[in-house]
Amino acid sequence: KKRTINISQTHYIDSILEKFGMSDANPASTPLVYTTNLSKEMSPKSQEEIDTMEDVPYQVALGSLMYAAVCTRPDIAHSVGLLSQFSTCYGPQHWTAVKHVFRYLKGTRDYSLTFGGSSLQPSLTAFSDADYAQNPDHRKSTSGHIVRFGDEGESPVIWKSRKQTCVTTSTVEAEYVAACTAAKDVAWMRLFLTELSFHQSVSTPLFIDNAGTIVLTKDNSFKQRSKHIDVQYHYIRELVDSKVLATLHVPSEKNLADVFTKPLPPHRHFILCKSLGLPAR
């Protein structure tokens, strides 16, 4: 009656928990511990450590987690993306972090996404964020964004958490790169929806929690400060100029994309999951 469809992977999560011997594990409240700071320095050093880790199904476990993260579990996207960076050099601490993600899924196995609604004019909204230079190995930032579609733009349809390919020199630049990545997905989604007869007649709001980044997307007078930024990232300015996109400020505590850039404390993580519509209804 509500014209909605609810999608979850409860059975799949149960199956991978059993596969990796985590069915009886104690549930965790977050995908990663808030203070997690993994690096390649934690990789095995001695031959004995290397031999021990060879028997650990790290890559297979990551693949199983990634399927859940891509389909219905945006809340573990950052964790899976981070752990994937060590798929060829994993050590005991990396494996412990992977098992922690499984423990989190154990406690949230019924989380689901809901799509649809009664509106005849469903709209898009997007959020982007970046965690500036937190990786201790290469100091590259992490981009995260989410695009939502529905009665009030509330159903997640695109989400990503990725290490940036370039090294940025400030928080503003890191946020700018993240916003451009989000803008590309918004532009694609608008075209796709037009083909489905859901034409977006107004600019899609892209919420960013950095005021300097918003200015950079609108004001070309910052050429001297931004000309070193790769040309591909200035694509977002074209979308703003053409009214396809409207970059708007959102307080950091209300930025839904925060969950895609870093480990969060339990309370903060739960609030964002609830805003994403994840907890089972």
Disulfide bonds with the S-S distance in Angstrom:
none
